[in-house]
Amino acid sequence: MASSRVLMIVVAVAAAVWCGEAEAAPTAAAAAAHAVLSDHGLPRGLLPAGIVAFSHDPATGRFEASLEAPCTAKAEVDLRYNATVSGEISYGRISKLSGISAQDLFLWFAVLSIRVDVPSSGVIYFDVGVVFKHFPLSFFEAPPPCVPTSFILIAPHKQGGDDGSVDGGTALQ
């Protein structure tokens, strides 16, 4: 009876890890990054979990967050992060932003800046160049898990010879 209970616990933990339910403890860099966001009146969930390095210059507001690899966070708003995200942070705003893209329909748009005009409004604005997209602040309350962006091999241009090798093909990110 005890062995079946232990087996059930092991299976439950493995399933939670497999499904992304169990998160690793945040790194010191991630905690620092999310604290800087909070201190500037911005939600912690603008940057994903899994930050491995973070620097911030309080004098200029310049910051840089490094991830292990480019990744995609899928939630109410799909965001793609480069391995390095940088910008200038001031109260309620991130400007000169690079390294984040947001998906709208089937297209990805670079996010140039992010702002919260009135925190009590519950709205956050993303500048994607041609328009400002607005979202509820509640979408960004917690740092999202981020899945590494993989390369997808598209059908090769031609099949290779008798040895089974393949020539051509392209990779998309």
C-alpha positions in Angstrom: 0.0 0.0 0.0 2.8 2.4 0.9 4.7 1.6 -2.2 1.7 2.5 -4.4 1.3 5.8 -2.5 5.0 6.6 -3.2 4.6 5.7 -6.8 1.5 8.0 -7.1 3.5 10.9 -5.6 6.4 10.3 -7.9 4.1 10.2 -10.9 2.3 13.4 -9.8 5.6 15.3 -9.3 6.9 14.1 -12.7 3.6 15.1 -14.4 3.8 18.5 -12.7 7.3 19.1 -13.9 6.5 17.8 -17.4 3.5 20.2 -17.6 5.4 23.1 -16.3 3.4 23.3 -13.1 6.4 23.0 -10.8 8.7 26.1 -11.1 12.2 26.3 -10.0 13.0 28.9 -7.3 13.7 32.3 -8.8 17.4 33.2 -9.2 18.8 36.2 -7.5 19.0 37.9 -10.9 15.3 37.2 -11.5 14.4 38.5 -8.0 16.4 41.7 -8.6 14.8 42.3 -12.0 11.3 41.8 -10.7 12.0 44.1 -7.7 13.2 46.8 -10.1 10.0 46.5 -12.1 7.9 46.7 -8.9 9.9 49.7 -7.6 9.0 51.5 -10.8 5.3 50.9 -10.6 5.4 48.1 -13.3 4.1 44.6 -13.0 6.6 41.8 -12.3 5.3 39.7 -15.1 6.8 41.9 -17.9 10.0 39.9 -17.6 9.8 36.1 -17.6 11.0 33.6 -15.0 14.4 32.2 -15.7 16.5 35.4 -15.8 20.2 34.4 -15.3 21.8 37.8 -15.1 20.5 41.3 -14.5 22.0 44.8 -14.3 20.4 48.1 -13.6 21.9 51.6 -13.4 19.7 53.7 -11.2 21.2 56.9 -12.4 20.2 56.4 -16.1 17.5 53.8 -15.7 19.3 51.5 -18.1 18.8 47.8 -17.5 19.7 44.5 -19.1 18.3 41.1 -18.4 19.8 37.9 -19.8 18.1 34.6 -20.3 19.6 31.2 -21.0 18.1 31.3 -24.5 15.5 33.1 -26.5 12.1 31.9 -25.3 8.3 32.3 -25.7 5.8 32.9 -22.9 2.3 31.8 -23.8 -0.5 33.3 -21.7 -3.2 35.8 -22.3 -0.6 37.7 -24.3 2.0 35.8 -26.2 5.4 37.3 -25.8 8.8 36.3 -27.3 12.0 37.2 -25.5 15.4 37.4 -27.0 18.3 36.0 -24.9 19.0 39.7 -23.9 16.3 42.2 -23.0 17.3 45.8 -22.4 15.8 49.3 -22.1 15.5 52.3 -19.9 13.1 52.2 -17.0 11.5 55.1 -15.2 8.4 55.2 -13.0 5.6 53.6 -14.9 7.5 53.3 -18.2 10.1 51.3 -20.1 11.5 53.1 -23.2 14.2 52.2 -25.7 13.1 48.6 -25.3 14.7 45.8 -27.2 14.4 42.1 -27.0 10.6 41.6 -26.6 8.0 40.9 -29.3 4.3 40.6 -28.9 2.0 38.5 -31.1 -1.1 39.9 -32.7 -3.1 37.5 -34.8 -0.4 35.6 -36.7 2.3 38.4 -36.7 5.0 39.2 -34.2 5.7 42.9 -33.5 8.7 44.4 -31.7 7.7 46.1 -28.5 9.4 49.5 -28.5 8.1 50.8 -25.1 5.7 49.9 -22.3 3.8 52.3 -20.1 1.3 52.4 -17.3 -0.2 55.9 -17.2 -2.5 55.5 -14.2 -1.9 52.3 -12.1 -5.4 52.5 -10.8 -6.8 52.2 -14.3 -5.6 48.6 -14.5 -4.3 49.1 -18.1 -0.8 48.7 -19.5 0.2 49.9 -23.0 2.6 48.3 -25.4 4.0 50.5 -28.2 4.5 48.2 -31.2 5.4 51.0 -33.7 2.2 51.4 -35.6 -0.2 51.3 -32.6 -0.4 51.1 -28.9 -1.9 47.8 -27.7 -3.5 47.9 -24.3 -3.9 45.0 -21.9 -5.2 44.5 -18.4 -2.4 44.8 -15.8 -3.6 41.6 -14.3 -2.2 39.7 -17.3 1.3 40.5 -16.0 1.0 40.0 -12.2 3.4 37.1 -12.1 6.5 36.3 -14.1 5.5 33.9 -16.8 7.3 30.6 -17.5 9.2 30.9 -20.7 9.7 27.9 -23.1 12.9 28.0 -25.1 12.3 29.0 -28.7 13.2 26.0 -30.9 14.2 25.9 -34.5 11.7 24.1 -36.8 13.1 22.3 -39.8 11.0 22.9 -42.9 10.7 20.3 -45.6 14.0 19.9 -47.4 14.4 21.1 -50.9 15.5 17.7 -52.2 16.2 14.3 -50.7 19.8 13.1 -50.7 21.3 10.1 -52.1 21.4 6.4 -51.2 23.1 7.1 -47.8 19.9 8.8 -46.5 21.5 12.3 -46.3 19.3 15.3 -46.9 20.4 18.4 -48.8 18.8 21.9 -48.4 16.1 22.9 -46.1 15.7 26.0 -44.0 15.3 26.6 -40.3 12.8 29.1 -38.8 12.9 30.5 -35.4 
